[in-house]
Amino acid sequence: MDELLKLLENNARYEVKDLAALLNEKEADVENKISEYERNSVIAGYHTIINWEKADVEISKAVIFVNCVPERDAGYDKLAARIARYPEVESLSLISGKAEFMLVVNARNMRELSSFVAHKLAPTEGVNGTETMFVLKEYKKNGILFEDEREDGERLLVTP
């Protein structure tokens, strides 16, 4: 993986001048490379990781395994595209194991999550079954620990 991509993945707020210094490259070259990555969808977006529990915002999250049948000449891609269009779907992955897809789904409350599964996801053509697990608490997301202290009370060292 490109070193520039690794740096941006860990901290999308780096300034071009800092990236250039870390990579020992010219600022213009780094800026051009980032633009190229954005044009080619290598960099698909920039996101902030939010600990909703600390923000005191009610949000319900579930991990859903979806069983389905691949379509002739399209495999799983068309069904994945249909499911991905639902605004409740945060992420969607083709997986190996007892199910074909793994979804992470967000809603305002459990009732909305249940409604999504019952009225949108399960009736989707090609979906044969679902298994829903509700997320009770997140401890780490995208490599970021939400707890800022270790079990023994010693603070963790924060590094880029």
Short mmCIF file of the C-alpha atoms (twelve columns), coordinates in Angstrom:
data_MODEL
# 
_entry.id   MODEL 
# 
loop_
_atom_site.group_PDB 
_atom_site.id 
_atom_site.type_symbol 
_atom_site.label_atom_id 
_atom_site.label_alt_id 
_atom_site.label_comp_id 
_atom_site.label_asym_id 
_atom_site.label_seq_id 
_atom_site.Cartn_x 
_atom_site.Cartn_y 
_atom_site.Cartn_z 
_atom_site.pdbx_PDB_model_num 
ATOM 1   C CA . MET A 1   0.000   0.000   0.000   1 
ATOM 2   C CA . ASP A 2   1.204   3.458   -0.816  1 
ATOM 3   C CA . GLU A 3   2.677   5.299   2.200   1 
ATOM 4   C CA . LEU A 4   0.595   8.396   1.414   1 
ATOM 5   C CA . LEU A 5   -2.583  6.329   1.606   1 
ATOM 6   C CA . LYS A 6   -1.520  4.852   4.950   1 
ATOM 7   C CA . LEU A 7   -0.941  8.317   6.380   1 
ATOM 8   C CA . LEU A 8   -4.291  9.631   5.121   1 
ATOM 9   C CA . GLU A 9   -6.125  6.560   6.336   1 
ATOM 10  C CA . ASN A 10  -4.851  7.195   9.855   1 
ATOM 11  C CA . ASN A 11  -5.369  10.965  9.781   1 
ATOM 12  C CA . ALA A 12  -7.272  12.608  6.926   1 
ATOM 13  C CA . ARG A 13  -6.629  16.024  8.482   1 
ATOM 14  C CA . TYR A 14  -2.936  16.080  7.620   1 
ATOM 15  C CA . GLU A 15  -2.033  19.194  5.694   1 
ATOM 16  C CA . VAL A 16  -0.265  18.737  2.361   1 
ATOM 17  C CA . LYS A 17  2.878   20.429  3.690   1 
ATOM 18  C CA . ASP A 18  3.047   17.942  6.588   1 
ATOM 19  C CA . LEU A 19  2.466   14.976  4.286   1 
ATOM 20  C CA . ALA A 20  5.190   16.228  1.937   1 
ATOM 21  C CA . ALA A 21  7.633   16.529  4.854   1 
ATOM 22  C CA . LEU A 22  6.794   13.048  6.169   1 
ATOM 23  C CA . LEU A 23  7.180   11.521  2.714   1 
ATOM 24  C CA . ASN A 24  10.178  13.642  1.708   1 
ATOM 25  C CA . GLU A 25  8.288   14.764  -1.403  1 
ATOM 26  C CA . LYS A 26  7.338   18.117  -2.943  1 
ATOM 27  C CA . GLU A 27  4.015   19.594  -1.834  1 
ATOM 28  C CA . ALA A 28  2.823   19.884  -5.445  1 
ATOM 29  C CA . ASP A 29  3.564   16.192  -6.054  1 
ATOM 30  C CA . VAL A 30  1.637   15.149  -2.942  1 
ATOM 31  C CA . GLU A 31  -1.298  17.398  -3.846  1 
ATOM 32  C CA . ASN A 32  -1.373  15.972  -7.390  1 
ATOM 33  C CA . LYS A 33  -1.261  12.407  -6.085  1 
ATOM 34  C CA . ILE A 34  -4.156  13.060  -3.678  1 
ATOM 35  C CA . SER A 35  -6.194  14.608  -6.517  1 
ATOM 36  C CA . GLU A 36  -5.465  11.590  -8.703  1 
ATOM 37  C CA . TYR A 37  -6.541  9.222   -5.898  1 
ATOM 38  C CA . GLU A 38  -9.782  11.178  -5.477  1 
ATOM 39  C CA . ARG A 39  -10.522 11.202  -9.240  1 
ATOM 40  C CA . ASN A 40  -9.938  7.455   -9.485  1 
ATOM 41  C CA . SER A 41  -11.990 6.734   -6.330  1 
ATOM 42  C CA . VAL A 42  -8.972  5.216   -4.586  1 
ATOM 43  C CA . ILE A 43  -9.816  7.758   -1.874  1 
ATOM 44  C CA . ALA A 44  -13.572 7.244   -1.680  1 
ATOM 45  C CA . GLY A 45  -14.294 9.755   1.089   1 
ATOM 46  C CA . TYR A 46  -13.137 11.408  4.277   1 
ATOM 47  C CA . HIS A 47  -14.931 10.515  7.491   1 
ATOM 48  C CA . THR A 48  -14.977 11.490  11.117  1 
ATOM 49  C CA . ILE A 49  -15.207 8.700   13.687  1 
ATOM 50  C CA . ILE A 50  -17.767 9.687   16.303  1 
ATOM 51  C CA . ASN A 51  -18.305 8.044   19.659  1 
ATOM 52  C CA . TRP A 52  -22.083 8.530   19.732  1 
ATOM 53  C CA . GLU A 53  -22.310 7.314   23.320  1 
ATOM 54  C CA . LYS A 54  -20.119 10.193  24.520  1 
ATOM 55  C CA . ALA A 55  -22.041 12.603  22.287  1 
ATOM 56  C CA . ASP A 56  -25.163 11.475  24.187  1 
ATOM 57  C CA . VAL A 57  -27.016 10.767  20.941  1 
ATOM 58  C CA . GLU A 58  -29.345 7.796   20.763  1 
ATOM 59  C CA . ILE A 59  -28.501 5.578   17.817  1 
ATOM 60  C CA . SER A 60  -29.227 1.904   17.272  1 
ATOM 61  C CA . LYS A 61  -26.789 -0.200  15.314  1 
ATOM 62  C CA . ALA A 62  -26.969 -3.787  14.148  1 
ATOM 63  C CA . VAL A 63  -24.797 -6.277  12.329  1 
ATOM 64  C CA . ILE A 64  -26.907 -8.292  9.914   1 
ATOM 65  C CA . PHE A 65  -25.859 -11.428 8.070   1 
ATOM 66  C CA . VAL A 66  -27.775 -11.932 4.831   1 
ATOM 67  C CA . ASN A 67  -28.246 -15.232 3.011   1 
ATOM 68  C CA . CYS A 68  -28.935 -14.936 -0.701  1 
ATOM 69  C CA . VAL A 69  -28.529 -16.597 -4.071  1 
ATOM 70  C CA . PRO A 70  -26.188 -15.173 -6.709  1 
ATOM 71  C CA . GLU A 71  -27.805 -14.008 -9.948  1 
ATOM 72  C CA . ARG A 72  -26.884 -15.568 -13.261 1 
ATOM 73  C CA . ASP A 73  -24.225 -13.479 -15.078 1 
ATOM 74  C CA . ALA A 74  -24.115 -10.931 -12.220 1 
ATOM 75  C CA . GLY A 75  -23.150 -12.957 -9.169  1 
ATOM 76  C CA . TYR A 76  -23.804 -11.005 -5.996  1 
ATOM 77  C CA . ASP A 77  -23.075 -7.549  -7.438  1 
ATOM 78  C CA . LYS A 78  -26.624 -6.537  -8.461  1 
ATOM 79  C CA . LEU A 79  -28.136 -7.611  -5.158  1 
ATOM 80  C CA . ALA A 80  -25.338 -5.857  -3.260  1 
ATOM 81  C CA . ALA A 81  -26.024 -2.669  -5.236  1 
ATOM 82  C CA . ARG A 82  -29.748 -2.838  -4.337  1 
ATOM 83  C CA . ILE A 83  -29.060 -3.389  -0.642  1 
ATOM 84  C CA . ALA A 84  -26.342 -0.704  -0.520  1 
ATOM 85  C CA . ARG A 85  -28.843 1.930   -1.691  1 
ATOM 86  C CA . TYR A 86  -30.809 1.714   1.556   1 
ATOM 87  C CA . PRO A 87  -29.839 4.770   3.639   1 
ATOM 88  C CA . GLU A 88  -29.795 2.663   6.810   1 
ATOM 89  C CA . VAL A 89  -26.878 0.572   5.488   1 
ATOM 90  C CA . GLU A 90  -23.562 1.944   6.764   1 
ATOM 91  C CA . SER A 91  -21.433 -0.822  5.286   1 
ATOM 92  C CA . LEU A 92  -21.922 -3.926  3.171   1 
ATOM 93  C CA . SER A 93  -19.394 -6.706  2.576   1 
ATOM 94  C CA . LEU A 94  -19.402 -9.982  0.671   1 
ATOM 95  C CA . ILE A 95  -18.088 -12.557 3.118   1 
ATOM 96  C CA . SER A 96  -17.282 -16.235 3.357   1 
ATOM 97  C CA . GLY A 97  -18.951 -18.462 5.900   1 
ATOM 98  C CA . LYS A 98  -22.565 -19.131 6.778   1 
ATOM 99  C CA . ALA A 99  -23.870 -16.002 5.014   1 
ATOM 100 C CA . GLU A 100 -23.048 -14.144 1.829   1 
ATOM 101 C CA . PHE A 101 -23.284 -10.531 3.068   1 
ATOM 102 C CA . MET A 102 -22.520 -8.729  6.292   1 
ATOM 103 C CA . LEU A 103 -24.214 -5.382  6.817   1 
ATOM 104 C CA . VAL A 104 -23.762 -2.736  9.483   1 
ATOM 105 C CA . VAL A 105 -27.029 -0.843  9.790   1 
ATOM 106 C CA . ASN A 106 -27.907 2.339   11.713  1 
ATOM 107 C CA . ALA A 107 -31.284 3.710   12.788  1 
ATOM 108 C CA . ARG A 108 -32.648 6.076   15.410  1 
ATOM 109 C CA . ASN A 109 -34.008 3.245   17.552  1 
ATOM 110 C CA . MET A 110 -34.632 -0.515  17.707  1 
ATOM 111 C CA . ARG A 111 -38.108 -0.166  16.224  1 
ATOM 112 C CA . GLU A 112 -36.679 1.475   13.090  1 
ATOM 113 C CA . LEU A 113 -34.010 -1.222  12.828  1 
ATOM 114 C CA . SER A 114 -36.646 -3.938  13.110  1 
ATOM 115 C CA . SER A 115 -38.800 -2.192  10.526  1 
ATOM 116 C CA . PHE A 116 -35.850 -1.951  8.140   1 
ATOM 117 C CA . VAL A 117 -35.216 -5.694  8.362   1 
ATOM 118 C CA . ALA A 118 -38.881 -6.702  8.160   1 
ATOM 119 C CA . HIS A 119 -40.123 -4.262  5.509   1 
ATOM 120 C CA . LYS A 120 -37.083 -3.469  3.367   1 
ATOM 121 C CA . LEU A 121 -34.252 -5.979  3.654   1 
ATOM 122 C CA . ALA A 122 -36.021 -9.336  4.085   1 
ATOM 123 C CA . PRO A 123 -38.497 -8.766  1.206   1 
ATOM 124 C CA . THR A 124 -35.692 -7.749  -1.190  1 
ATOM 125 C CA . GLU A 125 -35.695 -10.086 -4.181  1 
ATOM 126 C CA . GLY A 126 -32.805 -12.521 -3.839  1 
ATOM 127 C CA . VAL A 127 -32.616 -12.348 -0.033  1 
ATOM 128 C CA . ASN A 128 -33.327 -15.780 1.476   1 
ATOM 129 C CA . GLY A 129 -32.763 -15.017 5.138   1 
ATOM 130 C CA . THR A 130 -31.243 -12.656 7.677   1 
ATOM 131 C CA . GLU A 131 -29.654 -12.920 11.101  1 
ATOM 132 C CA . THR A 132 -29.604 -9.692  13.101  1 
ATOM 133 C CA . MET A 133 -27.365 -8.923  16.056  1 
ATOM 134 C CA . PHE A 134 -27.786 -5.622  17.865  1 
ATOM 135 C CA . VAL A 135 -24.636 -3.703  18.796  1 
ATOM 136 C CA . LEU A 136 -24.774 -2.922  22.499  1 
ATOM 137 C CA . LYS A 137 -21.575 -0.876  22.812  1 
ATOM 138 C CA . GLU A 138 -18.646 0.017   20.565  1 
ATOM 139 C CA . TYR A 139 -15.150 -0.112  22.022  1 
ATOM 140 C CA . LYS A 140 -13.089 0.414   18.884  1 
ATOM 141 C CA . LYS A 141 -13.953 1.591   15.378  1 
ATOM 142 C CA . ASN A 142 -11.683 1.890   12.332  1 
ATOM 143 C CA . GLY A 143 -8.645  1.346   14.543  1 
ATOM 144 C CA . ILE A 144 -9.648  4.038   17.064  1 
ATOM 145 C CA . LEU A 145 -10.193 3.053   20.700  1 
ATOM 146 C CA . PHE A 146 -13.185 4.770   22.281  1 
ATOM 147 C CA . GLU A 147 -11.946 4.171   25.809  1 
ATOM 148 C CA . ASP A 148 -9.127  6.586   26.660  1 
ATOM 149 C CA . GLU A 149 -7.784  4.701   29.664  1 
ATOM 150 C CA . ARG A 150 -6.445  1.199   30.232  1 
ATOM 151 C CA . GLU A 151 -7.986  -1.194  32.740  1 
ATOM 152 C CA . ASP A 152 -5.338  -0.326  35.328  1 
ATOM 153 C CA . GLY A 153 -6.180  3.385   35.018  1 
ATOM 154 C CA . GLU A 154 -2.954  4.240   33.174  1 
ATOM 155 C CA . ARG A 155 -3.602  6.562   30.242  1 
ATOM 156 C CA . LEU A 156 -2.796  5.302   26.769  1 
ATOM 157 C CA . LEU A 157 -0.091  6.917   24.702  1 
ATOM 158 C CA . VAL A 158 -1.648  8.624   21.672  1 
ATOM 159 C CA . THR A 159 0.392   8.456   18.468  1 
ATOM 160 C CA . PRO A 160 -0.424  9.331   14.850  1 
# 
